[in-house]
Every structure is written in structure tokens, then in C-alpha cells.
Amino acid sequence: MAGDPIGAGAVTRFAPSPTGLLHLGHAFSALTAAAQGRFHLRIEDIDRDRCCPEYEAAIYEDLAWLGLDWPQPVMRQSDRMPAYAAALARLAPLTYPCRCRRGDIRAALSAPQEGVLPAGPDGLIYPGTCRGRDLRDAGQGDVIRLDVGRAFDSLGLDRIGFHDRTIMPDQTHSLTAAEFLEGIGDVILSRRGMGTSYHLAVVVDDAAQGITLVTRGKDLFDSTWIHVLLQRLLDLPTPDYAHHRLIRDAEGRRLAKRDDARAIRHYRGEGATPADIRRMVGL
């Protein structure tokens, strides 16, 4: 199978959310991951309000049409809530409940300053308004956040790092605790109505599947700092990472699921072959 030789012999995965049809960017990511070794498929369906069985079925059909296969049964995050609850309980001493909504965060950040508000991989950087609240005071509408400062202190570390096989592969990417707080902030580990978050679930699942190489787009590079910190806190192995280029449209915009004109299903309907798809994405 064609692909960039970034990690031959690795255990890797493709982990889409069934919230829309797969597009050319997904095809590139899945094919790149599958070219590296043993390939797992994982369905990230913790957002039950947006996930759809029809889209999940389309994921299986489109990937099989591309010539991919994977071990059965497929891991589905909606089946793994007890595992996430156990991880969250283990992290409980380093967490706090937060009642702030996006408007509250925006108001807190904009009050003393003008211009562009600070943002990180999860949006606006949380200013720590609820930091120090006790978990026993958590309400039904609260999210659970990681106290990043206490997390670093608990590890006895002042920085964390990881290796990327595509972005400056000859060096270790590292971030200090102060840089983490300034550029990312206290991340959410359990979202309202979900019982977990993308960051917590993906870390627990990568370890459960024995993933040794996480292959995904450059747009998720900054999320890796969160994942590495959680891996350290949960005593889980840190895999290698390979953040690949993004597939863009003619105007240079990153493809999104709402862009049905770029959906694999659309090209299939027009008579394209799997080889055509590989050529379209530069494999």
C-alpha cells in the first residue's frame, strides 16, 4: 500500500467520529496510517447528540472500498465509559468542577484587555476562575477540569516532551509547565452530558489498543501536549507521533465534513476508483 514511510511496523489507528461523511482528508489520514503497520479502526462517538448510525455505517463502507481492513470487533468509545470513569477517578485529586460557560470565559478574558483573546487547541484559554473549587461542590451542569499546575507538580516535572516523525524528527518537542498554562490552560477532562472528553478518551483508548504510532493531521499537533501530560499522570506509555500534512481545497482551506463535494461517497458515485482517490491526495 502506498504511503509516507514514517513508521513501518508500528501499531497505528484511524479514529473518525460518525458526525458526517468521510472526505479526502480522512482518506489520506487512514491510508497513511494503514501503510505503517498494523492498523486499527476506532469509532469516536462520545458526542451522542451529533453521532449518527448511518455515518458510522458509511465509515466502514468507504474504508473497505479504499482497500483497508482492521481487527474486529471495532472499538467504539460509547462502549468504554467505565474505562473513562476509572481514569477520571484516578485523576480526581488534580481536578476541579467548573461552572463557567463560553460567555463567562470570554468576558473574563476581555475585561482587562483589548484585541485578540488568547486561544489554544480547545478554544479560548480558561483563566482559572473556578480553580480551587472542591469536586464535592460539583453540579450537574459543571465540567471537570485538570489543574495543570498541580498536575505538573505531582509529577515533579517542569516540562514534558514527545517525538514527532514528520515535524522536526531529529529533536524532541518540549513544553514547560508555564508554557502549557499560557498556551493551553486547564483542559476539560469531562464535558457536560458526556462523562469524558476527547482528550481523556483518546489517551485511554490508545493505551488499550497498544498504539505505538499516532498518525493524524497537523491541526492536532498542539493537542499532543495535553495527551502526553495525561499519559504521564495515568502511567500510560507515550507513543510516537506523526502529524501529517492536511488536504486542502482549491482556495487552501482545510476540508471539513460539511463539504460533501469532497466526500469519498461523492467520488465513488461519480465512478472514481480507490487508485483515483490515492492520486487525488498525493499518495
FIPATOR-247717 format. One record per residue: residue number from 1; residue in three letters; chain; y, z, x of N, C-alpha, C in turn. Coordinates in steps of 0.2 Angstrom, whole numbers, plus 5000, padded with zeros to 4 digits. Atoms other than C-alpha are relative to their C-alpha. Example, Ala and Ser with C-alpha at 12.3 -4.5 7.8 and 13.67 -1.06 7.14 Angstrom:
<nodes>
   n res chain   ny   nz   nx  cay  caz  cax   cy   cz   cx
   1 ALA     A 4994 5000 5004 4978 5039 5062 5006 5000 5004
   2 SER     A 4994 4999 4996 4995 5036 5068 5005 5003 4996
</nodes>
This chain:
<nodes>
   n res chain   ny   nz   nx  cay  caz  cax   cy   cz   cx
   1 MET     A 4994 5000 5004 5000 5000 5000 5006 5000 5004
   2 ALA     A 4994 5001 4996 5017 4995 5007 5005 5007 4999
   3 GLY     A 4995 4994 5001 5030 5009 5010 5002 5002 5007
   4 ASP     A 4997 4997 4993 5040 5018 5024 4995 5005 5003
   5 PRO     A 5005 4996 4997 5028 5026 5036 5003 5006 5003
   6 ILE     A 4997 4994 4998 5036 5043 5036 4996 5006 5000
   7 GLY     A 5005 4994 5000 5021 5054 5034 4993 4999 4998
   8 ALA     A 5007 5002 5002 5004 5046 5034 4996 5006 5001
   9 GLY     A 5005 4995 5000 4990 5058 5030 5003 5006 4997
  10 ALA     A 4997 4994 5004 5002 5070 5020 4997 5001 4993
  11 VAL     A 5001 4999 5008 4999 5078 5003 5007 5000 4997
  12 THR     A 4994 5001 5003 5013 5072 4993 5000 5000 4992
  13 ARG     A 5001 5001 5007 5018 5070 4975 5006 4997 4997
  14 PHE     A 4995 5003 5004 5029 5062 4962 5000 5004 4993
  15 ALA     A 4999 4995 5005 5036 5074 4949 5006 4998 4995
  16 PRO     A 4995 5002 5005 5045 5065 4934 5001 5005 4994
  17 SER     A 5000 4996 5006 5052 5073 4919 5000 4995 4994
  18 PRO     A 5001 5005 5006 5047 5064 4902 5006 5000 4996
  19 THR     A 4994 5000 5004 5065 5063 4896 5003 4993 4999
  20 GLY     A 4998 5007 5001 5066 5044 4897 4995 4995 5004
  21 LEU     A 5004 5005 4996 5058 5028 4904 5001 5000 5007
  22 LEU     A 5000 5001 4993 5054 5026 4922 5004 4994 5002
  23 HIS     A 4997 5006 4998 5066 5014 4931 4998 4998 5007
  24 LEU     A 5002 5003 4993 5066 5005 4948 5001 5005 5005
  25 GLY     A 4999 4994 4995 5072 5021 4957 4994 5004 5000
  26 HIS     A 5006 4996 5000 5057 5030 4951 4994 4996 5003
  27 ALA     A 5006 5004 4997 5045 5016 4956 5001 5000 5007
  28 PHE     A 5000 5000 4993 5052 5016 4973 4998 5007 5003
  29 SER     A 5002 4993 4997 5050 5035 4975 4993 5001 4999
  30 ALA     A 5008 4999 5001 5032 5035 4968 4996 4996 5005
  31 LEU     A 5003 5005 4995 5027 5020 4979 5001 5003 5007
  32 THR     A 4999 4997 4993 5035 5028 4994 4996 5006 5001
  33 ALA     A 5004 4994 4999 5026 5045 4991 4993 4998 5001
  34 ALA     A 5008 5002 5000 5009 5037 4987 4998 4997 5007
  35 ALA     A 5002 5004 4993 5010 5027 5004 4999 5005 5005
  36 GLN     A 5000 4995 4994 5010 5043 5014 4993 5004 5000
  37 GLY     A 5006 4997 4999 4993 5050 5010 4997 5002 4993
  38 ARG     A 5003 4998 5007 4985 5060 4995 5006 5001 4996
  39 PHE     A 4995 5000 5005 4996 5058 4980 4999 5003 4994
  40 HIS     A 5001 4996 5006 4998 5070 4966 5006 4998 4995
  41 LEU     A 4995 5001 5006 5007 5067 4949 5001 5007 4997
  42 ARG     A 4998 4993 5004 5016 5082 4941 5005 4998 4995
  43 ILE     A 4995 5001 5006 5025 5082 4924 5004 5006 5000
  44 GLU     A 4995 4995 5000 5041 5092 4925 5003 5000 4993
  45 ASP     A 4998 5000 5007 5043 5096 4906 5002 5007 4998
  46 ILE     A 4998 4993 5002 5050 5114 4906 5006 4999 4995
  47 ASP     A 4995 5001 5005 5065 5107 4896 4997 4997 4994
  48 ARG     A 5004 5002 5006 5056 5106 4879 5004 4996 4995
  49 ASP     A 4995 5004 5004 5072 5100 4870 5000 4993 5001
  50 ARG     A 4999 5007 4998 5073 5084 4880 4994 4996 5001
  51 CYS     A 5006 5004 4998 5055 5080 4884 4997 4997 4994
  52 CYS     A 5003 5004 5006 5045 5068 4873 4993 4998 5002
  53 PRO     A 5007 5003 4999 5026 5064 4872 5000 4993 5002
  54 GLU     A 5000 5007 4999 5030 5046 4871 5002 4998 5007
  55 TYR     A 4998 5001 4993 5039 5046 4888 4995 5002 5005
  56 GLU     A 5006 4998 4995 5025 5056 4896 4995 4995 5000
  57 ALA     A 5005 5005 5000 5013 5043 4890 5002 4993 5004
  58 ALA     A 4997 5006 4996 5024 5029 4897 5000 5001 5007
  59 ILE     A 5001 4998 4993 5024 5038 4914 4994 4998 5002
  60 TYR     A 5006 5001 4998 5006 5037 4915 4998 4992 5000
  61 GLU     A 5001 5008 5001 5005 5018 4909 5004 4997 5006
  62 ASP     A 4996 5004 4995 5019 5012 4921 4998 5001 5007
  63 LEU     A 5003 4999 4994 5012 5021 4936 4994 4997 5001
  64 ALA     A 5006 5003 4999 4995 5015 4933 5001 4992 5001
  65 TRP     A 4998 5007 4999 5002 4997 4931 5002 4998 5007
  66 LEU     A 4998 5001 4993 5010 4999 4948 4994 5000 5005
  67 GLY     A 5006 4999 4996 4993 5002 4955 4999 5007 5003
  68 LEU     A 5001 4993 4997 4994 5021 4958 4995 5003 4996
  69 ASP     A 5004 4995 5003 4981 5034 4954 5001 5007 5003
  70 TRP     A 4998 4993 4998 4981 5053 4956 4994 5004 4997
  71 PRO     A 5005 4995 5002 4969 5068 4954 5001 5002 4993
  72 GLN     A 5000 4997 5006 4965 5074 4937 4997 5007 5000
  73 PRO     A 4995 5001 5005 4970 5084 4927 5007 5000 5003
  74 VAL     A 4993 5000 4998 4989 5081 4929 5003 5007 4999
  75 MET     A 4996 4994 5001 4999 5097 4932 5006 4999 4996
  76 ARG     A 4994 5000 5005 5011 5100 4918 5003 5007 5000
  77 GLN     A 4997 4994 4999 5024 5113 4920 5000 5004 4994
  78 SER     A 5000 4996 5006 5024 5118 4902 4993 5004 4999
  79 ASP     A 5006 4996 5000 5006 5125 4905 5000 5005 5005
  80 ARG     A 5000 4996 4994 5012 5135 4920 5005 5006 5000
  81 MET     A 4995 4995 5000 5024 5148 4913 4998 5006 5002
  82 PRO     A 5001 4993 4997 5014 5163 4918 5001 5000 5007
  83 ALA     A 4999 5000 4993 5015 5157 4936 5007 5001 5002
  84 TYR     A 4992 4999 4999 5034 5156 4935 5002 5007 4998
  85 ALA     A 4998 4993 5002 5035 5173 4926 4998 5004 5006
  86 ALA     A 5002 4995 4995 5025 5181 4940 5005 4999 5006
  87 ALA     A 4996 5001 4994 5036 5173 4954 5007 5003 4998
  88 LEU     A 4993 4997 5002 5052 5178 4944 4999 5008 5000
  89 ALA     A 5001 4993 4999 5045 5196 4943 5000 5003 5007
  90 ARG     A 5000 4999 4992 5042 5196 4962 5007 5000 5002
  91 LEU     A 4993 5001 4998 5060 5191 4964 5005 5005 4997
  92 ALA     A 4995 4996 5005 5067 5204 4951 5005 5004 5004
  93 PRO     A 4995 4996 4997 5074 5216 4964 5006 4997 5003
  94 LEU     A 4995 5004 4997 5085 5202 4971 5004 4996 4995
  95 THR     A 4997 5004 5005 5091 5195 4954 5005 5005 4995
  96 TYR     A 4995 4996 5005 5104 5200 4940 5001 4995 4994
  97 PRO     A 4999 5004 5006 5107 5194 4922 5007 4998 5000
  98 CYS     A 4993 5003 5001 5122 5183 4919 5001 4997 4993
  99 ARG     A 4998 5002 5006 5131 5180 4903 5005 4994 5000
 100 CYS     A 4994 5005 4999 5144 5168 4909 4997 4993 4998
 101 ARG     A 5001 5007 5002 5145 5150 4901 5004 4996 5005
 102 ARG     A 4997 5004 4995 5151 5135 4910 5008 5001 4999
 103 GLY     A 4993 4999 5001 5168 5138 4902 5003 5006 5004
 104 ASP     A 4998 4994 4997 5169 5155 4909 5000 4999 5008
 105 ILE     A 5000 5001 4993 5164 5149 4926 5006 4996 5002
 106 ARG     A 4994 5005 4998 5177 5135 4926 5007 5004 5000
 107 ALA     A 4993 4997 5001 5191 5147 4920 5000 5005 5006
 108 ALA     A 5000 4995 4994 5186 5160 4934 5002 4996 5006
 109 LEU     A 4999 5003 4994 5186 5147 4947 5007 4997 5001
 110 SER     A 4993 5004 5000 5203 5138 4942 5006 5005 4999
 111 ALA     A 4994 4995 5001 5213 5154 4938 5005 5000 5006
 112 PRO     A 4995 4999 4995 5220 5157 4956 5001 4993 5004
 113 GLN     A 5000 5006 4996 5219 5139 4962 5001 4993 4996
 114 GLU     A 4999 5006 5003 5223 5121 4959 4996 4995 5003
 115 GLY     A 5004 5005 4997 5214 5105 4962 4993 5000 4998
 116 VAL     A 5007 5001 5001 5196 5100 4963 4996 5007 5001
 117 LEU     A 5004 4994 4999 5184 5115 4959 4994 4999 5004
 118 PRO     A 5006 5001 4996 5170 5119 4971 4994 4999 4996
 119 ALA     A 5006 5002 5003 5154 5111 4966 4994 5000 5005
 120 GLY     A 5006 5000 4996 5136 5112 4973 4995 4996 4997
 121 PRO     A 5005 5003 5003 5119 5105 4969 4999 5001 4993
 122 ASP     A 5001 4998 5007 5119 5114 4952 5007 5000 4996
 123 GLY     A 4994 5000 5004 5137 5110 4947 5005 5005 5003
 124 LEU     A 4995 4996 4997 5151 5122 4949 4997 5006 5003
 125 ILE     A 5003 4994 4997 5148 5136 4961 5002 5007 4997
 126 TYR     A 4999 4993 5004 5146 5153 4952 5004 5005 5005
 127 PRO     A 4996 4996 4996 5159 5165 4958 4998 5007 5000
 128 GLY     A 5003 4994 4999 5148 5180 4956 5003 5006 4995
 129 THR     A 4997 4995 5005 5156 5188 4940 4996 5005 4998
 130 CYS     A 5005 4995 5003 5140 5196 4934 4996 5004 5006
 131 ARG     A 5004 4997 4995 5134 5201 4951 5000 5007 5000
 132 GLY     A 5000 4993 5001 5129 5219 4951 4997 5003 4993
 133 ARG     A 5003 4998 5006 5123 5219 4933 4992 5002 5001
 134 ASP     A 5007 4998 4999 5106 5228 4931 4996 4995 4995
 135 LEU     A 5005 5004 5004 5091 5217 4924 4999 5004 4993
 136 ARG     A 5001 4997 5006 5089 5231 4911 5005 4999 4995
 137 ASP     A 4995 5001 5005 5105 5226 4903 5000 4992 4998
 138 ALA     A 5001 5007 5002 5099 5208 4901 5000 4999 4993
 139 GLY     A 5001 5002 5007 5102 5200 4884 4997 4993 4999
 140 GLN     A 5004 5006 5001 5093 5186 4876 5004 4993 5002
 141 GLY     A 4996 5006 4998 5107 5173 4880 5002 5000 5007
 142 ASP     A 4998 5000 4993 5108 5178 4898 4995 4995 5004
 143 VAL     A 5004 5003 4995 5102 5168 4913 4998 5005 5005
 144 ILE     A 5001 4995 4995 5094 5176 4928 5002 4996 5007
 145 ARG     A 4998 5003 4994 5102 5173 4945 4998 5003 5006
 146 LEU     A 5002 4997 4993 5097 5176 4963 5006 5002 5003
 147 ASP     A 4994 4997 4995 5109 5187 4973 4998 4998 5007
 148 VAL     A 5002 5003 4994 5109 5176 4988 5002 5004 5006
 149 GLY     A 4999 4995 4995 5117 5189 4999 4995 5005 5001
 150 ARG     A 5006 4995 4999 5104 5202 4996 4994 4996 5002
 151 ALA     A 5006 5004 4998 5091 5188 4997 4999 4999 5008
 152 PHE     A 5000 5001 4993 5096 5184 5015 4999 5007 5004
 153 ASP     A 5001 4994 4997 5097 5202 5019 4993 5003 5000
 154 SER     A 5007 4998 5000 5080 5206 5013 4995 4997 5005
 155 LEU     A 5004 5004 4996 5073 5193 5024 5002 5001 5008
 156 GLY     A 4997 4999 4994 5083 5199 5039 5002 4994 5004
 157 LEU     A 4998 5007 4997 5089 5181 5042 5008 4999 4999
 158 ASP     A 4993 5002 5001 5107 5174 5044 5000 4993 4999
 159 ARG     A 5000 5007 5002 5101 5156 5042 4993 4998 4998
 160 ILE     A 5007 5003 5002 5087 5145 5035 5000 4993 5002
 161 GLY     A 5000 5007 4998 5081 5128 5040 4994 4996 4998
 162 PHE     A 5005 5004 5001 5070 5114 5037 5000 4993 5003
 163 HIS     A 5000 5006 4996 5064 5097 5044 5000 4994 4995
 164 ASP     A 5000 5006 5004 5068 5080 5036 4997 4994 5004
 165 ARG     A 5003 5005 4996 5058 5065 5042 5004 4994 4999
 166 THR     A 4996 5006 5000 5071 5052 5037 5007 5001 5002
 167 ILE     A 4993 4998 4998 5088 5061 5039 5000 5004 5006
 168 MET     A 4999 4997 4994 5091 5065 5057 4993 5004 5002
 169 PRO     A 5007 4997 4999 5072 5068 5060 4999 5004 5007
 170 ASP     A 5000 4997 4993 5075 5074 5078 5003 5007 5000
 171 GLN     A 4997 4993 5000 5083 5090 5073 4998 5004 4994
 172 THR     A 5001 4996 5006 5081 5105 5061 5007 5001 4996
 173 HIS     A 4994 4999 5004 5094 5106 5047 5000 5007 4998
 174 SER     A 5000 4992 5001 5100 5124 5045 5007 5001 4997
 175 LEU     A 4994 4998 5004 5112 5133 5034 5000 5008 5001
 176 THR     A 4999 4993 5000 5119 5151 5036 5001 5003 4993
 177 ALA     A 4999 4996 5006 5120 5164 5023 5007 4999 4997
 178 ALA     A 4993 5001 5002 5139 5162 5022 5001 4993 4997
 179 GLU     A 5000 5007 5002 5137 5143 5021 4997 4999 4993
 180 PHE     A 5004 5000 5006 5124 5145 5007 5005 5002 4994
 181 LEU     A 4996 4997 5005 5136 5156 4997 5006 4996 4998
 182 GLU     A 4994 5004 5001 5151 5145 4999 4998 4993 4997
 183 GLY     A 5002 5007 5002 5142 5128 4996 4995 5000 4994
 184 ILE     A 5005 5000 5005 5129 5133 4983 5000 5006 4995
 185 GLY     A 4999 4994 5004 5131 5151 4977 4994 5003 4997
 186 ASP     A 5005 4997 5003 5120 5162 4967 4996 4996 4995
 187 VAL     A 5004 5005 5004 5107 5150 4959 4997 5003 4994
 188 ILE     A 5004 4998 5006 5099 5151 4942 4993 5000 5001
 189 LEU     A 5007 5000 4999 5081 5156 4943 4996 4999 4993
 190 SER     A 5003 5000 5006 5078 5157 4924 5006 4998 4995
 191 ARG     A 4995 5002 5005 5088 5147 4911 4999 5002 4993
 192 ARG     A 5001 4998 5007 5091 5151 4893 4995 4995 4997
 193 GLY     A 5005 5004 5004 5076 5146 4882 4995 4997 5004
 194 MET     A 5005 5003 4996 5066 5140 4897 4995 5005 5003
 195 GLY     A 5004 4995 4996 5059 5156 4906 4999 4998 5007
 196 THR     A 5000 5002 4993 5061 5147 4923 5006 4995 5001
 197 SER     A 4995 5005 4999 5072 5134 4931 4996 4995 5004
 198 TYR     A 5003 5005 4995 5069 5118 4941 4998 5002 5006
 199 HIS     A 5001 4998 4993 5071 5126 4957 4994 5005 5001
 200 LEU     A 5005 4995 5000 5059 5141 4954 4993 4996 4999
 201 ALA     A 5006 5004 5002 5046 5129 4946 4997 4996 5005
 202 VAL     A 5002 5005 4995 5046 5116 4959 4997 5003 5006
 203 VAL     A 5003 4996 4994 5043 5129 4973 4993 5002 4999
 204 VAL     A 5007 4998 5002 5029 5137 4964 4995 4995 5000
 205 ASP     A 5005 5005 5001 5021 5121 4960 4998 4996 5006
 206 ASP     A 5002 5003 4994 5022 5113 4977 4995 5004 5004
 207 ALA     A 5005 4995 4997 5013 5128 4984 4993 4999 4997
 208 ALA     A 5006 5000 5003 5000 5127 4971 4996 4994 5001
 209 GLN     A 5004 5006 4999 4996 5109 4974 4999 4999 5007
 210 GLY     A 5001 5001 4993 4996 5111 4993 5004 4994 5003
 211 ILE     A 4996 5005 4998 5010 5099 4995 5003 5001 5008
 212 THR     A 4998 4999 4993 5014 5096 5014 5006 4995 5001
 213 LEU     A 4995 5005 4999 5027 5082 5012 5004 4999 4993
 214 VAL     A 4997 5001 5006 5040 5082 4998 5005 4993 5001
 215 THR     A 4997 5006 4999 5046 5064 4996 5005 4999 4994
 216 ARG     A 4995 5000 5006 5062 5062 4985 5006 4997 5002
 217 GLY     A 4994 5003 4999 5079 5054 4984 5005 5005 5004
 218 LYS     A 4995 4996 4996 5094 5059 4995 5004 5004 4995
 219 ASP     A 4996 4996 5005 5103 5066 4979 4997 5007 5000
 220 LEU     A 5003 4993 5001 5091 5081 4980 5000 5003 5007
 221 PHE     A 5000 4997 4993 5094 5085 4999 5003 5007 4999
 222 ASP     A 4997 4994 5000 5106 5099 4995 4996 5005 4996
 223 SER     A 5004 4995 5004 5094 5107 4983 4994 5003 5005
 224 THR     A 5005 4998 4995 5082 5109 4998 5001 5007 5002
 225 TRP     A 4999 4993 4998 5091 5124 5004 4998 5005 4995
 226 ILE     A 5002 4995 5005 5088 5133 4988 4992 5001 5000
 227 HIS     A 5007 5000 5000 5069 5128 4989 4997 5004 5006
 228 VAL     A 5003 4997 4994 5067 5134 5007 5001 5008 4999
 229 LEU     A 4999 4993 5001 5075 5151 5003 4995 5003 4995
 230 LEU     A 5005 4997 5005 5064 5154 4988 4993 5000 5003
 231 GLN     A 5006 5000 4996 5049 5149 4999 4999 5006 5004
 232 ARG     A 5000 4994 4996 5054 5162 5011 4999 5006 4996
 233 LEU     A 5000 4994 5004 5056 5175 4998 4993 5001 4997
 234 LEU     A 5007 5000 5003 5039 5171 4990 4995 5000 5005
 235 ASP     A 5005 5000 4995 5030 5170 5006 4996 4993 4999
 236 LEU     A 5003 5007 5001 5026 5151 5002 5001 4996 5006
 237 PRO     A 4999 5004 4995 5024 5138 5015 5006 4995 4999
 238 THR     A 4994 5005 5001 5039 5126 5018 4997 4993 5003
 239 PRO     A 5002 5006 4998 5033 5108 5018 5005 4996 5004
 240 ASP     A 4995 5004 4998 5041 5094 5027 5003 4996 4994
 241 TYR     A 4996 5003 5005 5054 5084 5018 5002 4993 5002
 242 ALA     A 4998 5007 4998 5058 5065 5017 5005 4998 4994
 243 HIS     A 4995 5002 5005 5074 5061 5007 5002 4993 5001
 244 HIS     A 4999 5007 4999 5074 5043 5005 5006 4997 4997
 245 ARG     A 4995 5004 5003 5087 5030 5000 5000 4999 4993
 246 LEU     A 5000 5001 5007 5092 5028 4982 5001 4992 4998
 247 ILE     A 5000 5007 5003 5090 5012 4972 5006 5000 4996
 248 ARG     A 4994 5000 5004 5107 5007 4965 5001 4993 4996
 249 ASP     A 4999 5007 5004 5113 4993 4953 5005 4996 5004
 250 ALA     A 4995 5004 4997 5125 4979 4957 5006 5003 5002
 251 GLU     A 4994 4997 4998 5140 4990 4957 4999 5006 5004
 252 GLY     A 5001 4994 4996 5132 5003 4968 4999 5006 4997
 253 ARG     A 5001 4994 5004 5129 5016 4955 4992 5001 5000
 254 ARG     A 5007 4998 5000 5113 5026 4956 4997 4999 4993
 255 LEU     A 5003 5002 5007 5101 5021 4942 4998 5007 4997
 256 ALA     A 5001 4995 5004 5099 5033 4928 4995 4998 4994
 257 LYS     A 5005 5001 5005 5086 5035 4914 5003 4996 4994
 258 ARG     A 4996 5003 5006 5099 5029 4901 5001 4993 5001
 259 ASP     A 4999 5007 4998 5099 5012 4910 4994 4997 4999
 260 ASP     A 5006 5003 5002 5085 5004 4900 4999 4993 5003
 261 ALA     A 5000 5007 4997 5089 4987 4908 4996 5000 5006
 262 ARG     A 5003 4999 4994 5082 4994 4924 4993 5003 4999
 263 ALA     A 5007 4996 5001 5066 5002 4916 4994 4995 5002
 264 ILE     A 5006 5004 4998 5049 4997 4923 4997 4997 4994
 265 ARG     A 5003 5003 5006 5044 4994 4905 5003 4994 4998
 266 HIS     A 4996 5006 5002 5058 4981 4903 4997 4994 5004
 267 TYR     A 5002 5006 4996 5052 4971 4918 4993 4998 4999
 268 ARG     A 5007 5002 5002 5034 4972 4913 5000 4995 4994
 269 GLY     A 5000 5004 5006 5039 4965 4896 5003 4993 5001
 270 GLU     A 4997 5007 4998 5048 4950 4905 4995 4997 5004
 271 GLY     A 5005 5004 4996 5032 4946 4914 5000 5002 5008
 272 ALA     A 5000 4999 4993 5035 4954 4931 4994 5003 5002
 273 THR     A 5006 4997 4997 5021 4959 4942 5001 5006 5004
 274 PRO     A 4998 4995 4996 5019 4975 4952 5003 4998 5007
 275 ALA     A 4997 5002 4993 5022 4965 4968 5007 4998 4999
 276 ASP     A 4993 5001 5001 5038 4959 4960 5005 5006 5000
 277 ILE     A 4996 4994 5000 5044 4977 4957 5000 5003 5008
 278 ARG     A 4999 4998 4993 5040 4981 4976 5005 4996 5003
 279 ARG     A 4995 5004 4997 5050 4967 4981 5007 5002 4998
 280 MET     A 4993 4998 5002 5065 4972 4970 5002 5006 5003
 281 VAL     A 4998 4994 4997 5065 4989 4978 5000 5000 5008
 282 GLY     A 5000 5000 4992 5063 4983 4996 4994 5002 5003
 283 LEU     A 5006 4998 4997 5045 4988 4999 4996 4993 5002
</nodes>
